[in-house]
Amino acid sequence: MPPIFELENVSFDYDGIPALESLSLRFEPGQRVALIGANGSGKSTLLRLLDGLYFPKAGSIKFLGEPLTEERLGSDEFNLNFRRRVGLVFQNPDVQLFNPTVFDEVAFGPLQLRWPRAEVLRRVDETLDLLGILHLKERSPHRLSGGEKKKVSLASILVVDPQVLLLDEPTAALDPKSQSQVVDQVQGWKSTSKTVISATHQLELLEDIADLVYVMQNGKIIASGTPAEILLNKDLLTTANLIHAHRHSHGSFVHSHPHTHGHLDHKHDENE
């Protein structure tokens, strides 16, 4: 089977400002991949290219061996097949939500794919229940909390059971319980045919959501490895602006250690 995505020397810029530079990557079926990097490293741009929302200024992208181009997505047959298989959950749910009710939002994708009405009703209820938001079914998405909006945007993608999930900061704006639900969902896809590509700066999630990690900086891949390999490389994480040295005072004792968003490996030892 060909790679889900294959990128060759892909570059992209915003009005002349480079966002991605000469990326060559392969994403295989069933992989769980994390893209990590500081803000502006190119993570979100890469996800939008993979979702066919943007197109490279140079280089090429293939989806299952076929060119992923604006022209190809102009074909109803290719576009329908691609949208059925690939779903992107945006970091900011307000970008994604546009329907009058939560039900309409989650039903939109299945209706576009011309599912039977009974199947749409069943799948929408199942998906909302899975994420614990069935009680919001008739509410307006724009009157929900940030965490609730995030769940609705996730439900609008999960409802069609895509083969490829592109998740941009999947746990942003979620409370700890909701974060755990999303992480459990990603863990449940391990050893399945689903390919899950997550962009995140939350290092504490890596071992739960990914088997392979790409570290991005200034639109380039500067390192790759397993979550354990990446997390143990403090110099790399510091270079990528994912951790920083932070001084602590404990009485008369002062020490510094690297900080992450999740305060990984933070131990106070008087012998440090």
C-alpha positions in Angstrom: 0.0 0.0 0.0 1.4 3.5 -0.8 2.0 6.0 1.9 -1.0 7.9 3.1 0.9 11.1 2.4 4.2 11.6 0.6 5.8 15.1 0.5 8.7 15.9 -1.7 10.6 19.2 -1.2 7.5 21.0 -0.2 7.7 24.8 0.5 5.0 27.3 1.4 5.0 31.0 2.3 2.6 33.6 3.4 3.1 36.7 1.1 6.8 35.9 0.8 7.4 35.0 4.4 8.5 31.3 4.5 6.3 28.9 6.6 7.7 25.6 5.3 11.0 24.9 3.6 11.8 21.9 1.4 10.0 19.3 3.5 10.2 15.7 2.4 8.1 13.3 4.6 6.1 10.1 4.4 3.2 9.2 6.6 2.3 5.5 6.6 -1.1 3.9 7.1 -1.9 3.3 10.8 0.8 5.6 12.1 0.3 7.9 15.0 2.5 10.9 14.5 3.0 14.1 16.5 4.3 17.3 15.1 5.9 19.4 17.8 7.4 22.9 17.8 7.0 26.4 19.1 4.4 28.8 17.7 5.3 29.7 14.1 7.3 26.5 13.5 4.9 25.4 10.7 2.8 22.7 12.3 -0.6 24.1 11.5 0.5 25.1 8.0 1.6 21.5 7.3 -1.8 20.1 8.5 -3.6 22.5 6.2 -1.5 21.3 3.3 -2.3 17.7 4.1 -6.0 18.6 4.3 -5.9 20.2 0.8 -6.8 23.6 2.1 -3.4 25.1 1.0 -1.2 23.9 -1.8 2.6 24.0 -2.0 4.4 26.9 -3.6 7.1 24.4 -4.5 7.4 20.6 -4.4 4.6 18.1 -4.4 2.2 16.1 -2.1 0.7 12.8 -2.9 -2.3 11.1 -1.2 -2.3 7.3 -1.5 0.0 7.7 -4.5 -2.1 10.3 -6.3 -1.2 14.0 -6.6 -3.0 16.2 -4.1 -3.5 19.3 -6.1 -6.1 22.0 -6.5 -7.0 20.6 -9.9 -7.5 17.1 -8.6 -9.7 18.4 -5.7 -11.8 20.1 -8.4 -12.9 16.7 -9.5 -16.1 15.7 -7.6 -15.1 12.1 -7.4 -11.6 12.7 -6.1 -12.8 15.4 -3.7 -15.6 13.3 -2.3 -13.3 10.3 -1.7 -10.6 12.6 -0.1 -13.0 14.4 2.2 -14.5 11.1 3.2 -11.1 9.7 4.2 -9.4 12.8 5.7 -10.6 15.1 8.4 -9.0 18.1 10.1 -9.9 19.4 13.5 -8.8 23.1 13.8 -7.0 24.5 16.8 -9.6 27.3 17.0 -13.1 25.7 16.8 -14.7 29.0 15.8 -13.0 28.7 12.4 -14.8 25.3 11.9 -18.3 25.9 13.3 -20.9 27.6 11.1 -24.2 25.7 11.5 -27.2 26.9 13.7 -27.2 23.9 16.0 -24.8 21.3 17.3 -26.9 18.6 15.5 -26.7 20.5 12.2 -22.9 20.9 12.7 -22.2 17.2 13.2 -24.7 16.1 10.6 -23.2 18.4 7.9 -20.5 16.0 6.8 -22.6 12.9 6.5 -25.2 14.8 4.6 -22.6 16.1 2.2 -21.5 12.5 1.7 -25.2 11.6 0.9 -25.7 9.1 3.8 -29.2 7.8 4.4 -31.2 9.9 6.9 -31.5 7.1 9.4 -27.8 6.5 9.3 -27.1 10.2 9.8 -29.4 10.4 12.9 -27.8 7.3 14.4 -24.2 8.3 13.8 -24.7 11.9 15.1 -26.3 10.6 18.4 -23.5 8.0 18.8 -20.7 10.5 18.2 -22.2 13.2 20.5 -22.8 10.6 23.2 -19.2 9.3 22.8 -17.9 12.8 23.6 -20.4 13.5 26.4 -22.2 16.3 24.6 -25.5 14.7 23.5 -27.3 17.1 25.8 -26.0 20.0 23.6 -27.6 18.6 20.5 -30.1 21.5 20.0 -27.8 24.3 21.3 -26.2 26.9 19.1 -22.4 26.1 18.8 -21.6 29.8 19.1 -23.2 30.0 22.6 -21.1 27.1 24.0 -17.9 27.3 26.1 -14.5 27.0 24.4 -14.2 23.4 25.6 -17.7 22.5 24.4 -17.0 24.0 21.0 -13.8 22.0 20.7 -15.8 18.8 21.4 -18.4 19.7 18.7 -15.6 20.4 16.2 -14.1 17.0 17.0 -17.5 15.3 16.7 -18.1 16.9 13.3 -15.0 15.0 12.0 -15.3 11.8 14.0 -18.9 11.2 12.9 -17.8 10.2 9.4 -15.1 7.8 10.8 -12.3 9.1 8.6 -9.2 7.0 7.7 -6.9 10.0 8.5 -7.3 12.4 11.4 -5.4 15.7 11.4 -5.6 17.2 14.9 -4.3 20.7 15.5 -3.7 21.1 19.3 -6.4 18.5 20.0 -6.7 19.2 23.7 -6.5 23.0 23.7 -9.2 24.7 25.7 -10.3 21.4 27.3 -10.6 20.7 31.0 -8.5 17.8 32.4 -11.4 15.3 32.1 -12.1 16.3 28.5 -8.4 16.1 27.7 -8.4 12.6 29.0 -11.4 11.6 26.8 -9.6 12.9 23.7 -6.3 11.2 24.6 -8.3 7.9 25.3 -9.9 8.3 21.9 -6.5 8.6 20.2 -5.1 5.7 22.2 -8.0 3.6 21.1 -6.9 4.1 17.4 -3.5 2.5 18.1 -3.0 -0.7 16.1 -5.9 0.2 13.8 -5.8 1.3 10.2 -6.3 4.9 11.2 -3.5 7.4 10.6 -3.5 10.2 13.3 -1.3 13.2 12.8 -1.4 15.6 15.8 0.2 19.1 16.1 0.9 19.9 19.7 3.3 21.7 22.0 2.1 19.7 25.0 5.0 17.4 25.6 3.3 15.5 28.4 0.9 14.1 25.8 3.4 12.6 23.4 3.7 9.1 24.8 -0.1 8.8 24.8 -0.9 10.1 21.3 2.1 9.2 19.1 4.6 6.5 18.2 6.7 8.8 16.0 7.5 12.5 16.7 8.8 15.2 14.2 10.3 18.3 15.8 9.7 21.4 13.7 11.5 24.8 13.8 11.3 27.6 11.3 9.4 25.5 8.8 11.8 22.6 8.8 12.1 19.2 10.5 15.1 19.3 12.8 14.7 15.9 14.4 12.5 12.8 14.6 12.3 9.8 16.9 10.1 8.0 19.3 8.4 10.0 22.1 10.9 8.7 24.6 13.9 9.6 22.5 12.6 13.1 21.9 11.6 13.8 25.5 15.0 12.7 26.8 16.8 15.1 24.5 16.7 18.3 26.6 19.2 20.1 24.4 16.9 19.5 21.3 13.8 20.6 23.2 15.6 23.7 24.4 16.8 24.5 20.8 13.2 24.1 19.5 11.9 26.5 22.2 9.8 23.8 23.8 11.4 24.0 27.2 13.3 26.7 29.0 15.5 26.9 32.1 13.7 28.2 35.1 15.3 29.1 38.4 13.7 27.9 41.7 14.4 28.9 45.2 13.9 26.4 48.1 14.9 28.2 51.2 18.6 29.0 50.9 18.9 26.5 48.0 18.6 27.8 44.4 18.7 25.6 41.3 17.5 25.7 37.7 16.0 23.0 35.6 14.2 22.7 32.2 10.5 23.5 32.2 7.9 22.2 29.8 4.3 23.0 29.5 3.6 20.0 31.6 6.6 20.4 34.0 7.9 17.0 33.0 10.5 15.4 35.1 10.4 18.1 37.7 12.1 16.8 40.9 13.4 18.7 43.8 16.5 17.1 45.1 18.8 18.9 47.6 21.8 17.2 46.0 21.1 18.6 42.5 
